Amino acid sequence: MSLKEVKEKLFNVWGNEIKLLEDSYVKMHDSAIFFHVDYGQFVASPHNVINHKRSHPDGRLDRIRKTNIEKYGVEYPIQNREIFLRAGKKIRKIKILIHWKTGEEIVCRGSYEISFIKWLNKNEIDFIWQTPFLMPNGWIYICDCYLPEEDKYIEVKGYFWPKGKQKWDWFHKEYPNSELWDKKKLKELGIL
């Protein structure tokens, strides 16, 4: 296909949004350099840009975020509590308990969490299990438990991996009404 034909097809698909760097064009299936009006330069085959409507990679991410916001109300599906909990059920070595009050399934990933949920249920303490929070760096922090009657967040933890410790430190600073319940605390309360 001639350069003139490629430019015409490109304009019909993208208007002035994407331009082809003419010197980079060889054939339809060979890589060429394009310029996107919002995102800048990118490399792709003219075939993909024209026939498959491929654009700058950053534009794809923006479209994904926009779709997620429309569908789930958040930029990343894992930030949606229901999706997070559904995904959690697919992970091995989990146990599902039932919330004493709501009948909701509670996904537990360790013996401390299991003991903690059983204690909450036995004592009929109302709780919300595993709430995701978006951190400023883009990471997701999942707080184990929120006790609405006490307005208190609880993180049940046996061992901190370095990244987990960073997340906890950020969360505790942002939410000073949070507590870390480790093995010692769980034993003091008679949970373990």
Protein Blocks (a to p, Z undefined) as FASTA:
>chain_A
ZZklmmmmmmmmnommbccdfklpmbfmbccddddfklopadddfklmmmnopacfklmm
mmmmmmmmmmnopablklpmklmmmmmmmpghiacdddfklopacddfbfklmmmmmmmm
mnopacdehiadddfkopacddfbacfklopacdddfbdcfklmmmmmmmmmmmmmbccd
dfklmmmnomZZ
